[in-house]
Amino acid sequence: MELGPCRVLSDGGSMFNPFSWNSNASVFFIDRPIGVSGFSYTDYATFRLRSTTGEATKDIATFVAIFFQNSKNRSFHMAGES
């Protein structure tokens, strides 16, 4: 795949992927809240699950604000996939 710093080899090993997206960009993925659906999970028993879209939205907005504070001088491109 084009994502990530490594390629998985047929023998189960890995090798550096010089064509990965993260060589030239910061990439982040937003999945559905833990406990709702999707691939997000936690091993922390004390983690408070988000039970509403509003709660999850606040968390995502906080993350995005912090991410962009640290990326002020970079171009921005956004894509979505469902």
C-alpha positions as CSV (number, residue, x, y, z in Angstrom):
1,M,0.0,0.0,0.0
2,E,1.0,3.6,-0.4
3,L,0.5,4.5,3.2
4,G,3.0,4.0,6.0
5,P,6.8,3.9,6.1
6,C,7.0,0.1,5.4
7,R,5.8,-2.5,2.9
8,V,4.8,-6.0,4.1
9,L,6.7,-8.7,2.3
10,S,5.2,-12.1,1.3
11,D,7.4,-13.8,4.0
12,G,5.8,-11.6,6.7
13,G,8.8,-9.3,7.0
14,S,8.9,-5.7,6.1
15,M,11.0,-3.2,4.2
16,F,11.2,0.6,4.0
17,N,8.8,2.1,1.5
18,P,10.4,5.2,-0.1
19,F,7.1,6.0,-1.9
20,S,4.9,6.3,1.2
21,W,2.7,9.3,1.6
22,N,4.1,10.1,5.1
23,S,7.5,10.7,3.5
24,N,6.1,14.1,2.2
25,A,3.1,14.7,4.3
26,S,1.4,14.4,7.7
27,V,-1.4,11.9,7.4
28,F,-4.1,11.3,10.0
29,F,-7.2,9.1,9.9
30,I,-10.4,9.7,11.8
31,D,-12.5,6.6,12.6
32,R,-15.7,6.3,14.4
33,P,-15.7,6.6,18.2
34,I,-14.6,3.6,20.2
35,G,-17.5,1.3,21.0
36,V,-19.7,2.5,18.2
37,S,-18.3,0.7,15.1
38,G,-15.2,0.9,12.9
39,F,-11.6,-0.2,13.8
40,S,-11.0,2.1,16.8
41,Y,-10.4,0.2,20.1
42,T,-8.8,0.7,23.5
43,D,-7.1,-1.6,26.1
44,Y,-7.7,1.0,28.8
45,A,-10.5,0.0,31.2
46,T,-10.7,3.6,32.5
47,F,-11.2,5.1,29.1
48,R,-14.6,6.9,28.9
49,L,-16.4,5.9,25.8
50,R,-18.1,8.6,23.8
51,S,-21.8,7.8,23.4
52,T,-23.0,10.6,21.3
53,T,-22.0,12.3,18.0
54,G,-21.7,15.6,19.9
55,E,-19.1,14.2,22.3
56,A,-17.1,12.6,19.5
57,T,-17.3,15.8,17.5
58,K,-15.8,17.8,20.3
59,D,-12.9,15.4,20.6
60,I,-12.2,15.5,16.9
61,A,-12.4,19.3,16.8
62,T,-9.8,19.5,19.7
63,F,-7.5,17.1,17.9
64,V,-7.7,18.9,14.6
65,A,-7.0,22.3,16.3
66,I,-3.9,20.9,18.0
67,F,-2.8,19.3,14.8
68,F,-3.0,22.5,12.8
69,Q,-1.3,24.6,15.5
70,N,1.7,22.4,14.8
71,S,1.4,22.5,11.0
72,K,0.9,26.2,10.4
73,N,3.5,26.5,7.6
74,R,2.4,23.5,5.6
75,S,0.0,23.2,2.6
76,F,-3.3,21.6,3.4
77,H,-5.1,19.1,1.3
78,M,-8.2,17.1,2.5
79,A,-9.7,13.9,1.2
80,G,-12.4,11.6,2.4
81,E,-13.2,8.0,1.9
82,S,-16.2,6.0,3.1
